[in-house]
Amino acid sequence: MLVSRCPNSSSCAGNRTPLATLRRNTRLLWFVEARLQVAMSVPPDPVQDDELTIPRASMNKMIKELLPNVRVANEARELILNCCTEFIHLVSSEANEICNQQQKKTINAEHILASLDKLGFGDYRADAEAVLKDCKAMAAKKRRKSTRLENLGIPEEELLRQQQELFAKVTQLPTAGYKDS
Amino acid sequence: MAGTEGEAVVGEELQGVEGDGEEGGRAGLRLPLARVKRIMKADPALQLASQDAVFVIAKATELFVESLVEEAYQYTRKAGRKTVSRRDVDNSVEAIDALAFLDGALDWS
C-alpha cells in the first residue's frame, strides 16, 4: 500500500501522483536512516585528539608544489605541521568569538573570513572567497544532479520494496530516549 | 523544498564522516576537510561550524603553509644553503607579526 500524506491524493494542494509520493517517502526514509546511522556510529580514532595534525602526505605534496627542487628538513616539516594545527585553532577560536558576538549558533564562512582579517591574514581573503564560490557552485551542481538521477524511474515495485524494507529497519532501530511525537 | 535541504545536509555530513584520508577534492583543496574539522573540534569551546566554514579554514591553512614555506626559503637562500631547516622556519615566525601566536608554541621536541 502506498503511503501518502493525503488519504486521497487528488485532494492534495500539490496534486502529487502516488508514484511521486512514494519516491519522496523513500527519499525521506533514506534520509532518516542515514541520520540515525551517523548519530550512532563511532568513527575510529587512530590518533588522540591532542596529537591531531593535518596529514603529512598532504603537507609534503604542498611543499613539493611550492618548492619543487628544494630539500626541506624533516624537522622543518614537523614544525610547519604543528604550526598549521595552531593556526587552525587560532582562526577557529577567533571565529567562535565573532560568532558569539553576533549571537549565532553556527560558525559560517564569513566568520572565518572576518577572523582572518582580524588576525592579520587579510590577504588570504581574496583567495579563500574565490575558492568558496567554486565550492558552492559544485555543491549546487551536485544537488541538481541528484534530483535528475531520481527521475530516472526506478520501477514502482522496486521503490515499494525499498520502502517496506526501510520501514522494517526503522522500527527495529533503538528508540530509547526518543519521545513519541 | 525541505526534503532537498535535508538531503544536502546529510550528503555533506556523510562526506565529512567518511574517508578521513580523502582530500578536499573540490576546487583543488589539498587538505582533507574531515581532518580539519576534527582538529577544530578538539577545542571543546567551539560551536558548530558549517561546511563552508571548514572549507574556508582549510584553504586559509593551505595559504598559511605557502606563506611560511616561502618565507623560510628566503632565509635558506640568504644563508646559501640548499635545505630548508627548522631554523629557517623559526626565523620566519619571529620576523612576521601575524605569526606571533606561534611564539610560545615553538618549543616542541
Interface residues (C-beta under 8 A of the other chain):
Chain A: R24 R27 L28 F31 A34 R35 V38 S41 P43 D49 D50 L52 T53 I54 P55 S58 M59 K61 M62 I63 L66 L67 V70 R71 V72 A73 E75 A76 E78 L79 I80 N82 C83 C84 T85 E86 F87 I88 H89 L90 V91 S92 S93 A95 N96 C99 N100 K105 T106 I107 N108 A109 H111 I112 L113 L116 L119 G120 F121 Y124 D127 A128 V131 L132 D134 C135 K136 M138 A139 K142 R143 S146 T147
Chain B: G3 T4 G6 E7 A8 V10 G11 E12 E13 L14 V17 D20 G21 E23 R26 A27 G28 L29 R30 L31 P32 R35 V36 R38 I39 M40 K41 A42 D43 A45 L46 Q47 L48 A49 S50 D52 A53 F55 V56 I57 K59 A60 T61 E62 L63 F64 V65 E66 L68 V69 E70 A72 Y73 T76 K82 T83 V84 S85 R86 D88 V89 D90 V93 D97 A98 F101 L102 A105 L106 W108
